[in-house]
């Protein structure tokens, strides 16, 4: 199943506290009992994940990074066409350190930018930091099989596979969204991007989020029509 978390400070000169990132990701241990990985960058960014090891059990530890280290990625899910993408990217000169399906996402982004999402088939939620543009990109698969939640605080952006990981941070607003509550009582679920908390959003299926210079933008990358 796996679980991911991310922190991006609004002021990238301020550090991410490793203990906060660790407490957030360890709240998701039930999603990934096999392994834990994290990276804290000097640019106010931290990414972490809990792993349920399936493909490349020994070599698939996350986070993954590009050859020059400028791109860091954590992801939850399975990429169905990773072998096709890997072969294409290898032919274009990319070098892989593992047989993991997730590693292809780093090189695909490096090759095609945000448009790589249109080439990926699978079920996934991912968070990627591009140190060249100082931008975080987060995305969900086309059907929304894998969850991803996010919130903004005075300090910056937080994201996670489950809301409980966000609530580890005391600066996350816990105000209830009354319209979401009405949806739950009516339909027995809450329609994305709403959640039961007014300041916590769920990224919709087939959408990606970017966070750059303290601003969030959410865009659709695929449509069945």
C-alpha positions in Angstrom: 0.0 0.0 0.0 2.7 2.5 1.0 2.4 6.0 2.3 4.1 9.3 1.6 4.5 12.7 3.3 6.0 16.0 2.3 6.9 19.4 3.7 7.8 22.5 1.8 8.6 25.6 3.8 7.1 28.9 2.5 10.5 30.4 3.1 13.0 28.0 1.6 15.7 29.4 3.7 14.1 27.8 6.8 14.9 24.2 7.6 12.5 21.3 7.7 12.7 19.7 11.1 13.6 16.0 10.6 11.8 15.0 13.8 8.5 16.5 12.5 8.9 14.7 9.2 9.7 11.4 10.9 6.6 11.7 13.2 4.4 12.4 10.2 5.6 9.4 8.2 5.6 7.0 11.1 1.9 7.7 11.6 1.6 5.8 8.3 3.5 2.7 9.3 0.5 0.6 8.8 0.6 1.5 5.1 4.2 0.4 4.7 5.6 -2.0 7.3 8.7 -3.0 5.3 10.8 0.1 5.0 11.1 3.8 5.8 13.0 6.4 3.8 13.3 10.2 4.0 15.3 13.1 2.7 15.7 16.6 4.2 17.1 19.1 1.8 18.9 22.4 2.7 16.3 24.2 0.7 13.4 23.9 3.1 12.0 20.6 1.7 11.5 17.2 3.2 10.0 14.0 1.6 9.4 10.7 3.3 7.6 7.4 2.7 6.7 4.1 4.3 7.1 1.1 1.9 5.2 -2.1 1.3 7.9 -3.9 -0.7 6.6 -5.7 -3.8 8.7 -4.9 -6.9 12.5 -4.9 -6.5 12.3 -5.6 -2.8 16.1 -5.2 -2.2 16.8 -2.2 -4.5 13.6 -0.1 -4.5 14.2 2.0 -1.5 12.9 5.6 -1.7 13.3 8.5 -2.1 14.6 8.2 -5.6 16.6 10.9 -7.2 17.9 12.0 -10.6 21.4 11.4 -11.6 22.5 14.9 -10.6 20.4 14.9 -7.4 18.3 17.9 -8.4 15.0 15.9 -8.5 13.8 13.9 -5.5 10.7 11.7 -5.5 8.5 9.6 -3.2 5.5 7.6 -4.5 2.8 5.2 -3.4 1.4 2.8 -6.0 2.2 0.7 -9.0 3.2 1.8 -12.5 1.8 -0.7 -15.0 3.8 0.4 -18.0 7.1 1.0 -16.3 9.0 -1.5 -18.4 8.0 0.3 -21.6 8.9 3.6 -20.1 12.2 2.3 -18.8 13.2 1.0 -22.1 12.4 4.2 -23.9 14.2 6.3 -21.2 17.3 4.0 -21.3 17.4 4.6 -25.0 17.4 8.3 -24.4 20.4 8.0 -22.1 19.0 7.7 -18.7 20.7 5.5 -16.1 18.7 3.5 -13.5 20.0 2.3 -10.2 17.2 -0.2 -9.5 14.5 -2.4 -11.1 11.7 -0.5 -9.3 8.7 0.7 -11.2 8.7 4.0 -9.2 12.2 5.0 -10.4 10.9 5.5 -13.9 8.8 8.5 -12.7 12.0 10.5 -11.8 13.5 10.0 -15.2 10.2 10.5 -17.0 9.8 13.9 -15.3 13.4 14.7 -16.1 12.8 13.9 -19.8 9.3 15.3 -20.4 8.5 17.7 -17.5 5.0 17.8 -16.2 3.8 16.2 -19.5 5.2 12.9 -18.2 2.0 12.3 -16.3 0.1 11.7 -19.6 2.5 8.8 -20.4 2.1 7.0 -17.0 -0.4 4.2 -16.6 -1.0 2.9 -13.1 -2.4 3.6 -9.7 -0.2 6.2 -7.8 0.2 9.2 -5.7 3.5 11.0 -5.9 5.4 14.0 -4.6 8.4 15.3 -6.5 10.8 18.2 -5.7 12.5 19.9 -8.6 15.5 21.7 -7.2 16.2 23.4 -10.5 12.9 25.3 -10.5 12.3 25.1 -6.7 8.9 23.6 -7.4 7.0 20.8 -5.7 4.8 18.6 -8.0 2.3 16.2 -6.5 -0.1 14.1 -8.5 -2.7 11.3 -8.3 -3.6 8.6 -10.8 -6.4 8.9 -13.3 -8.9 6.9 -11.3 -7.9 8.3 -8.0 -7.1 4.8 -6.5 -4.3 6.2 -4.3 -5.2 9.1 -2.0 -3.3 12.4 -1.4 -4.2 15.2 0.9 -2.7 18.6 1.4 -3.0 21.8 3.4 -1.3 25.2 3.6 -0.2 26.6 7.0 1.6 29.9 7.7 4.8 27.9 7.4 4.2 26.3 4.1 2.7 23.3 2.4 2.1 19.8 3.9 1.0 16.7 2.0 0.3 13.1 3.0 -1.4 9.9 2.0 -3.7 10.2 5.0 -5.1 13.2 7.0 -3.9 11.8 10.3 -0.3 12.4 9.2 -1.1 16.1 8.5 -2.7 16.4 12.0 0.6 15.5 13.6 1.5 19.2 13.0 0.0 21.5 15.6 -0.2 24.4 13.0 -2.8 22.5 10.9 -6.2 24.2 11.1 -8.8 21.7 12.4 -12.0 23.7 11.6 -14.8 21.5 10.3 -16.1 22.1 6.8 -19.9 22.2 7.3 -20.7 21.6 3.7 -18.4 18.5 3.7 -20.3 17.3 6.8 -23.6 17.8 5.0 -22.2 15.7 2.0 -21.1 13.0 4.4 -24.5 12.8 6.1 -26.2 12.8 2.7 -24.0 10.6 0.5 -21.9 8.8 3.2 -18.7 10.2 1.6 -17.2 13.7 1.0 -16.6 14.9 -2.6 -13.1 15.8 -3.5 -11.4 18.3 -3.1 -13.3 18.8 0.1 -12.5 16.9 3.3 -14.2 17.0 6.7 -11.6 19.7 7.6 -12.1 23.1 5.9 -8.4 23.8 5.4 -7.4 20.3 4.3 -8.0 19.3 0.7 -7.9 16.1 -1.3 -6.2 16.3 -4.6 -8.8 15.1 -7.2 -8.1 12.1 -9.5 -6.2 12.9 -12.7 -5.0 16.2 -11.3 -1.6 17.5 -10.2 -0.6 20.2 -7.8 2.4 22.5 -8.0 3.8 24.6 -5.2 6.1 27.4 -6.2 7.0 30.7 -4.5 4.4 30.0 -1.8 1.5 29.5 -4.2 -0.5 26.4 -4.9 -1.9 25.6 -8.4 -4.0 22.5 -9.2 -4.5 21.4 -12.8 -6.1 18.4 -14.6 -3.7 16.4 -16.7 -6.1 13.8 -18.1 -9.7 13.5 -19.1 -11.7 10.5 -20.3 -13.6 12.5 -22.8 
